[in-house]
Amino acid sequence: MKTKLIGIVICILIITTTFAVAKPLQKIESKSSTETKSTLSNIDVPIWKIDDQWTYQIDDISIVKQQEGKSINLQLSIAELPLTVVSTTGDFYTLEYKTTLNGQLTVGIDKGNGPVNISMTFKNLDISGNILVDKSTLGRKEISASFKREKFSIEVQQSYIPLPRFLQQISAKITMNIKTTFDTPISLLKFPLNTGAAWNLTSTNITINGQIKSLYLNLINFINKIAKLFGKEFIPPELSALLPIIDIEKTLTTLGYGNVFPIPPITDAFFCLNTENITVPAGTYEAYNITMFGGPAQCYYAPTAGNIVRITGNLEEINPDIKNIKMELISTNYR
């Protein structure tokens, strides 16, 4: 269980570290040097200003989770992930992002009466939100995401009580808002940075809340209630109880996951090996090479970029539910 949580942590950190606002750039082949450098030492946390920007490219994301009686399969293809600083008030930076997603989510449930499979496919989904970042650690405190009336293709299959044909496959416009909160800001870095330094992953709880709305869900709920009057209810009670407005906390609890995910402390989770010249599409940087969780993942922090310029994660080594992932900096105006 601990190793699976590590994989989830890396995936979360990669996603939430990689947002910026900038037009697409031509991607070039990236490469890195293993030459150890010694010009960097005692690097303090960067100071971000309003309108500072970073843009990253990230590999497709694949998460497959299977338990007895239920399964979740999420496939995501993300356009260049954008981030810009919009507020520096108080102890936190507020970062704003806008990007486009393509993907598919499949949920399967079998409570003994036969399987129920729900598949949702979306293309060119415009999503936006904010990230709250702790100024002293660059740790993520809160992440919000939302989209409004975006088109989804929905397919529902179940064997024991077939849905009406016109409800089995349909296109619907869906509105969603979701917020992820960390009790303690979670970060890959510890300042001041020094080669040879090791530091711990601090324990925290990840809490997920939000809602999903659609006229399609209202229609299904209405028809199911009418059918129930005649003993022909076609949606399992545990699923119909989630309609018509899907509350994410209630849904995750019904599926047996809950909406609070504890991340345990990990001693010496991060180790700063050396500094290297790293070439990414945004340019060549002298960067700290930080090994994460004993080797399955690495990140490179460049002081002149004021942020991480590359993350690689061989996540399948520690959590087979999550595909290996890679992120690189495409451009920045940080000075």
Beta strands, then each sheet from edge to edge (+ up, - down):
strand 1: 31-32
strand 2: 53-58
strand 3: 61-67
strand 4: 70-78
strand 5: 81-87
strand 6: 92-110
strand 7: 115-134
strand 8: 140-158
strand 9: 169-186
strand 10: 198-201
strand 11: 204-214
strand 12: 246-247
strand 13: 260-263
strand 14: 266-280
strand 15: 283-292
strand 16: 297-302
strand 17: 307-313
strand 18: 325-332
sheet 1: 1+ 14- 10+
sheet 2: 1+ 14- 15+ 16- 17+ 18- 2+ 5- 6+ 4- 3+
sheet 3: 1+ 14- 15+ 16- 17+ 18- 2+ 5- 6+ 7- 8+ 9- 11+ 12-
sheet 4: 1+ 14- 15+ 16- 17+ 18- 2+ 5- 6+ 7- 8+ 9- 11+ 13-
end
